[in-house]
């Protein structure tokens, strides 16, 4: 019965529950040397966000449903209440944590073909809706394959990039280089724009890369 309940739950909810259990128990499955000993964070390879999977609209909808996200949530809150807690012990990106989960759903993650440029202050529901509109546009144009999107909050390690961390020159250069390579890897830039856009930093679109894509006659949307 317990196993069946585990299988039927949303993997995103399971990820949150696992984090809470580890917090209470002191960590499991190699996250700590022992419950009474010092914590040991697994060493991960140098971050290469352009090699990580992108997210589908179905996954974004699952996040909204699992966490009862409403119009008051923006991407900053999603990071603080979903992404950081869900990746606390592995200190990895959210897509890595979900991709390694045994109960991930088919069609949630895949090779990203679209780099989403956005403002972190938009309502998360508004951002999801803009991405959905792009997905529907592709379908109307006869592109039936599921589109997967690079969204920095989920594909860049939020444990290594925090507000103010880019004041360090090397951190800034590494972040911009990673975004640039990720955009080139995707090949298509999707700019999500809506009314508003004041009060919070975080518009993701490295201009030099956009210029480079235009020069190569790649598609910009």
C-alpha atoms as a printed R data frame, in Angstrom:
    type eleno elety resid chain resno      x      y       z
1   ATOM     1    CA   UNK     A     1  0.000  0.000   0.000
2   ATOM     2    CA   UNK     A     2  2.782  2.387   0.920
3   ATOM     3    CA   UNK     A     3  4.641  1.538  -2.287
4   ATOM     4    CA   UNK     A     4  1.515  2.034  -4.393
5   ATOM     5    CA   UNK     A     5  0.905  5.419  -2.771
6   ATOM     6    CA   UNK     A     6  4.527  6.358  -3.528
7   ATOM     7    CA   UNK     A     7  4.152  5.333  -7.175
8   ATOM     8    CA   UNK     A     8  0.939  7.264  -7.709
9   ATOM     9    CA   UNK     A     9  2.114 10.570  -6.249
10  ATOM    10    CA   UNK     A    10  3.376 13.385  -8.422
11  ATOM    11    CA   UNK     A    11  7.199 13.080  -8.655
12  ATOM    12    CA   UNK     A    12  7.500 16.804  -8.033
13  ATOM    13    CA   UNK     A    13  5.641 16.393  -4.744
14  ATOM    14    CA   UNK     A    14  7.849 13.394  -3.942
15  ATOM    15    CA   UNK     A    15 10.928 15.542  -4.464
16  ATOM    16    CA   UNK     A    16  9.625 18.045  -1.932
17  ATOM    17    CA   UNK     A    17  8.725 15.277   0.539
18  ATOM    18    CA   UNK     A    18 12.169 13.697   0.198
19  ATOM    19    CA   UNK     A    19 13.771 17.044   1.003
20  ATOM    20    CA   UNK     A    20 11.636 17.444   4.105
21  ATOM    21    CA   UNK     A    21 12.457 13.903   5.285
22  ATOM    22    CA   UNK     A    22 16.183 14.445   4.791
23  ATOM    23    CA   UNK     A    23 15.987 17.683   6.722
24  ATOM    24    CA   UNK     A    24 14.321 15.899   9.647
25  ATOM    25    CA   UNK     A    25 16.569 12.822   9.593
26  ATOM    26    CA   UNK     A    26 19.853 14.547   8.868
27  ATOM    27    CA   UNK     A    27 20.115 13.104   5.363
28  ATOM    28    CA   UNK     A    28 20.064  9.716   3.656
29  ATOM    29    CA   UNK     A    29 21.407  7.842   0.656
30  ATOM    30    CA   UNK     A    30 24.903  9.245   0.882
31  ATOM    31    CA   UNK     A    31 23.940 12.826   1.604
32  ATOM    32    CA   UNK     A    32 25.711 12.546   4.956
33  ATOM    33    CA   UNK     A    33 28.464 10.306   6.253
34  ATOM    34    CA   UNK     A    34 26.270  9.334   9.172
35  ATOM    35    CA   UNK     A    35 23.328 10.870  10.941
36  ATOM    36    CA   UNK     A    36 25.631 11.945  13.750
37  ATOM    37    CA   UNK     A    37 28.623 12.771  11.557
38  ATOM    38    CA   UNK     A    38 29.450 15.763   9.358
39  ATOM    39    CA   UNK     A    39 27.435 16.416   6.213
40  ATOM    40    CA   UNK     A    40 29.068 15.513   2.914
41  ATOM    41    CA   UNK     A    41 27.710 17.149  -0.211
42  ATOM    42    CA   UNK     A    42 28.232 14.931  -3.295
43  ATOM    43    CA   UNK     A    43 30.809 16.435  -5.634
44  ATOM    44    CA   UNK     A    44 29.282 17.340  -8.996
45  ATOM    45    CA   UNK     A    45 30.966 17.970 -12.339
46  ATOM    46    CA   UNK     A    46 31.626 21.515 -13.566
47  ATOM    47    CA   UNK     A    47 28.319 23.043 -14.494
48  ATOM    48    CA   UNK     A    48 27.444 22.990 -18.185
49  ATOM    49    CA   UNK     A    49 23.817 24.190 -18.383
50  ATOM    50    CA   UNK     A    50 23.729 23.900 -22.179
51  ATOM    51    CA   UNK     A    51 24.006 20.103 -21.802
52  ATOM    52    CA   UNK     A    52 21.024 19.795 -19.441
53  ATOM    53    CA   UNK     A    53 17.430 18.986 -20.388
54  ATOM    54    CA   UNK     A    54 14.776 21.621 -20.940
55  ATOM    55    CA   UNK     A    55 11.241 21.773 -19.546
56  ATOM    56    CA   UNK     A    56  7.938 21.156 -21.312
57  ATOM    57    CA   UNK     A    57  4.674 23.020 -20.748
58  ATOM    58    CA   UNK     A    58  3.361 19.789 -19.157
59  ATOM    59    CA   UNK     A    59  6.086 19.982 -16.500
60  ATOM    60    CA   UNK     A    60  5.356 23.646 -15.812
61  ATOM    61    CA   UNK     A    61  1.661 22.783 -15.411
62  ATOM    62    CA   UNK     A    62  2.599 19.960 -13.023
63  ATOM    63    CA   UNK     A    63  4.587 22.401 -10.890
64  ATOM    64    CA   UNK     A    64  1.648 24.793 -10.731
65  ATOM    65    CA   UNK     A    65 -0.687 21.972  -9.711
66  ATOM    66    CA   UNK     A    66  1.629 20.305  -7.182
67  ATOM    67    CA   UNK     A    67  2.380 23.512  -5.286
68  ATOM    68    CA   UNK     A    68 -0.972 25.295  -5.736
69  ATOM    69    CA   UNK     A    69  0.822 28.198  -7.383
70  ATOM    70    CA   UNK     A    70 -1.379 31.258  -7.839
71  ATOM    71    CA   UNK     A    71 -0.942 34.708  -9.381
72  ATOM    72    CA   UNK     A    72  1.016 36.011  -6.357
73  ATOM    73    CA   UNK     A    73  3.971 33.730  -7.134
74  ATOM    74    CA   UNK     A    74  6.829 35.007  -9.275
75  ATOM    75    CA   UNK     A    75  9.965 33.120 -10.287
76  ATOM    76    CA   UNK     A    76 11.832 34.380  -7.229
77  ATOM    77    CA   UNK     A    77  9.293 32.670  -4.972
78  ATOM    78    CA   UNK     A    78  9.409 29.503  -7.097
79  ATOM    79    CA   UNK     A    79 13.189 29.475  -6.625
80  ATOM    80    CA   UNK     A    80 12.984 30.080  -2.870
81  ATOM    81    CA   UNK     A    81 10.167 27.640  -2.081
82  ATOM    82    CA   UNK     A    82 10.529 24.909  -4.720
83  ATOM    83    CA   UNK     A    83 13.892 24.887  -6.470
84  ATOM    84    CA   UNK     A    84 16.266 25.531  -3.543
85  ATOM    85    CA   UNK     A    85 14.533 23.135  -1.072
86  ATOM    86    CA   UNK     A    86 14.170 20.453  -3.764
87  ATOM    87    CA   UNK     A    87 17.890 20.485  -4.582
88  ATOM    88    CA   UNK     A    88 19.329 21.279  -1.148
89  ATOM    89    CA   UNK     A    89 21.309 18.098  -0.559
90  ATOM    90    CA   UNK     A    90 22.591 17.449  -4.056
91  ATOM    91    CA   UNK     A    91 23.157 21.173  -4.603
92  ATOM    92    CA   UNK     A    92 22.297 20.704  -8.252
93  ATOM    93    CA   UNK     A    93 19.914 22.210 -10.774
94  ATOM    94    CA   UNK     A    94 16.209 21.408 -10.543
95  ATOM    95    CA   UNK     A    95 16.171 19.649 -13.928
96  ATOM    96    CA   UNK     A    96 19.013 17.384 -12.778
97  ATOM    97    CA   UNK     A    97 17.162 16.485  -9.578
98  ATOM    98    CA   UNK     A    98 13.994 15.685 -11.492
99  ATOM    99    CA   UNK     A    99 15.808 13.889 -14.328
100 ATOM   100    CA   UNK     A   100 17.462 11.549 -11.787
101 ATOM   101    CA   UNK     A   101 14.171 10.844 -10.008
102 ATOM   102    CA   UNK     A   102 12.872  7.267 -10.519
103 ATOM   103    CA   UNK     A   103  9.286  8.479 -10.941
104 ATOM   104    CA   UNK     A   104  9.785 11.280 -13.448
105 ATOM   105    CA   UNK     A   105  7.124 11.440 -16.148
106 ATOM   106    CA   UNK     A   106  7.635 10.904 -19.854
107 ATOM   107    CA   UNK     A   107  7.470 14.149 -21.811
108 ATOM   108    CA   UNK     A   108  8.491 16.434 -18.960
109 ATOM   109    CA   UNK     A   109 12.169 16.838 -19.875
110 ATOM   110    CA   UNK     A   110 13.993 16.804 -23.184
111 ATOM   111    CA   UNK     A   111 16.631 18.502 -25.310
112 ATOM   112    CA   UNK     A   112 15.834 22.216 -25.230
113 ATOM   113    CA   UNK     A   113 15.287 23.944 -28.559
114 ATOM   114    CA   UNK     A   114 14.059 27.266 -27.165
115 ATOM   115    CA   UNK     A   115 15.859 29.668 -24.840
116 ATOM   116    CA   UNK     A   116 13.346 31.646 -22.777
117 ATOM   117    CA   UNK     A   117 14.271 35.280 -22.133
118 ATOM   118    CA   UNK     A   118 12.079 36.663 -19.346
119 ATOM   119    CA   UNK     A   119 11.750 38.940 -16.333
120 ATOM   120    CA   UNK     A   120 11.892 37.269 -12.915
121 ATOM   121    CA   UNK     A   121  9.205 39.583 -11.578
122 ATOM   122    CA   UNK     A   122  6.390 38.342 -13.800
123 ATOM   123    CA   UNK     A   123  3.718 36.216 -12.193
124 ATOM   124    CA   UNK     A   124  4.860 32.614 -12.716
125 ATOM   125    CA   UNK     A   125  1.405 31.796 -14.116
126 ATOM   126    CA   UNK     A   126  1.850 34.619 -16.616
127 ATOM   127    CA   UNK     A   127  5.252 33.281 -17.665
128 ATOM   128    CA   UNK     A   128  3.856 29.762 -18.085
129 ATOM   129    CA   UNK     A   129  0.990 31.135 -20.184
130 ATOM   130    CA   UNK     A   130  3.391 33.006 -22.486
131 ATOM   131    CA   UNK     A   131  5.396 29.816 -23.003
132 ATOM   132    CA   UNK     A   132  2.155 27.908 -23.631
133 ATOM   133    CA   UNK     A   133  1.165 30.419 -26.320
134 ATOM   134    CA   UNK     A   134  4.498 29.843 -28.044
135 ATOM   135    CA   UNK     A   135  4.017 26.070 -27.831
136 ATOM   136    CA   UNK     A   136  0.540 26.370 -29.370
137 ATOM   137    CA   UNK     A   137  1.929 28.603 -32.129
138 ATOM   138    CA   UNK     A   138  4.438 25.891 -33.034
139 ATOM   139    CA   UNK     A   139  1.640 23.332 -33.244
140 ATOM   140    CA   UNK     A   140 -0.410 25.570 -35.548
141 ATOM   141    CA   UNK     A   141  2.661 25.820 -37.773
142 ATOM   142    CA   UNK     A   142  2.755 22.028 -38.066
143 ATOM   143    CA   UNK     A   143  5.544 21.345 -35.566
144 ATOM   144    CA   UNK     A   144  4.086 18.457 -33.576
145 ATOM   145    CA   UNK     A   145  7.133 17.457 -31.535
146 ATOM   146    CA   UNK     A   146  6.943 18.493 -27.885
147 ATOM   147    CA   UNK     A   147  8.985 21.697 -27.455
148 ATOM   148    CA   UNK     A   148 11.363 21.879 -24.491
149 ATOM   149    CA   UNK     A   149 12.453 25.201 -23.048
150 ATOM   150    CA   UNK     A   150 15.613 26.424 -21.350
151 ATOM   151    CA   UNK     A   151 14.492 28.451 -18.303
152 ATOM   152    CA   UNK     A   152 17.446 29.686 -16.293
153 ATOM   153    CA   UNK     A   153 15.926 29.236 -12.825
154 ATOM   154    CA   UNK     A   154 15.562 25.503 -13.405
155 ATOM   155    CA   UNK     A   155 18.673 24.879 -15.517
156 ATOM   156    CA   UNK     A   156 21.267 27.097 -13.800
157 ATOM   157    CA   UNK     A   157 22.412 25.942 -10.360
158 ATOM   158    CA   UNK     A   158 20.703 28.299  -7.915
159 ATOM   159    CA   UNK     A   159 23.099 27.240  -5.136
160 ATOM   160    CA   UNK     A   160 26.029 28.826  -6.938
161 ATOM   161    CA   UNK     A   161 24.243 31.876  -8.354
162 ATOM   162    CA   UNK     A   162 22.462 34.046  -5.793
163 ATOM   163    CA   UNK     A   163 21.421 37.691  -5.669
164 ATOM   164    CA   UNK     A   164 24.623 39.723  -5.570
165 ATOM   165    CA   UNK     A   165 26.904 36.815  -6.512
166 ATOM   166    CA   UNK     A   166 27.584 38.312  -9.939
167 ATOM   167    CA   UNK     A   167 29.386 41.189  -8.237
168 ATOM   168    CA   UNK     A   168 32.273 38.743  -8.370
169 ATOM   169    CA   UNK     A   169 33.750 39.143 -11.847
170 ATOM   170    CA   UNK     A   170 34.523 35.449 -12.432
171 ATOM   171    CA   UNK     A   171 31.060 34.359 -11.295
172 ATOM   172    CA   UNK     A   172 29.543 36.912 -13.666
173 ATOM   173    CA   UNK     A   173 31.712 35.798 -16.591
174 ATOM   174    CA   UNK     A   174 30.930 32.116 -15.959
175 ATOM   175    CA   UNK     A   175 27.193 32.834 -15.800
176 ATOM   176    CA   UNK     A   176 27.154 34.887 -18.992
177 ATOM   177    CA   UNK     A   177 29.285 32.294 -20.813
178 ATOM   178    CA   UNK     A   178 26.900 29.532 -19.719
179 ATOM   179    CA   UNK     A   179 23.834 31.475 -20.853
180 ATOM   180    CA   UNK     A   180 25.511 32.345 -24.140
181 ATOM   181    CA   UNK     A   181 26.393 28.724 -24.892
182 ATOM   182    CA   UNK     A   182 22.924 27.614 -23.830
183 ATOM   183    CA   UNK     A   183 21.276 30.093 -26.210
184 ATOM   184    CA   UNK     A   184 23.489 29.016 -29.087
185 ATOM   185    CA   UNK     A   185 22.755 25.362 -28.285
186 ATOM   186    CA   UNK     A   186 18.998 25.995 -28.311
187 ATOM   187    CA   UNK     A   187 19.160 27.944 -31.564
188 ATOM   188    CA   UNK     A   188 15.903 29.831 -30.994
189 ATOM   189    CA   UNK     A   189 15.331 32.721 -28.611
190 ATOM   190    CA   UNK     A   190 11.817 33.162 -27.202
191 ATOM   191    CA   UNK     A   191 11.363 36.576 -25.571
192 ATOM   192    CA   UNK     A   192  8.500 36.622 -23.055
193 ATOM   193    CA   UNK     A   193  7.179 40.161 -22.686
194 ATOM   194    CA   UNK     A   194  4.144 41.498 -20.857
195 ATOM   195    CA   UNK     A   195  3.011 44.711 -19.218
196 ATOM   196    CA   UNK     A   196  4.921 45.667 -16.081
197 ATOM   197    CA   UNK     A   197  8.565 44.857 -15.568
198 ATOM   198    CA   UNK     A   198  9.637 47.129 -12.759
199 ATOM   199    CA   UNK     A   199 11.076 46.518  -9.299
200 ATOM   200    CA   UNK     A   200 13.148 43.345  -9.703
201 ATOM   201    CA   UNK     A   201 16.326 42.595 -11.654
202 ATOM   202    CA   UNK     A   202 16.622 39.507 -13.786
203 ATOM   203    CA   UNK     A   203 15.953 39.890 -17.500
204 ATOM   204    CA   UNK     A   204 17.780 36.963 -19.061
205 ATOM   205    CA   UNK     A   205 19.127 37.603 -22.558
206 ATOM   206    CA   UNK     A   206 22.851 38.104 -23.183
207 ATOM   207    CA   UNK     A   207 22.828 40.630 -26.047
208 ATOM   208    CA   UNK     A   208 26.137 39.562 -27.671
209 ATOM   209    CA   UNK     A   209 24.667 36.102 -28.226
210 ATOM   210    CA   UNK     A   210 21.510 37.519 -29.787
211 ATOM   211    CA   UNK     A   211 23.630 39.517 -32.219
212 ATOM   212    CA   UNK     A   212 25.637 36.400 -33.041
213 ATOM   213    CA   UNK     A   213 22.459 34.417 -33.745
214 ATOM   214    CA   UNK     A   214 21.114 37.136 -36.017
215 ATOM   215    CA   UNK     A   215 24.348 37.098 -37.962
216 ATOM   216    CA   UNK     A   216 24.032 33.361 -38.431
217 ATOM   217    CA   UNK     A   217 20.420 33.730 -39.692
218 ATOM   218    CA   UNK     A   218 19.097 31.737 -36.780
219 ATOM   219    CA   UNK     A   219 15.496 32.211 -35.746
220 ATOM   220    CA   UNK     A   220 14.638 34.818 -33.132
221 ATOM   221    CA   UNK     A   221 11.098 35.001 -31.736
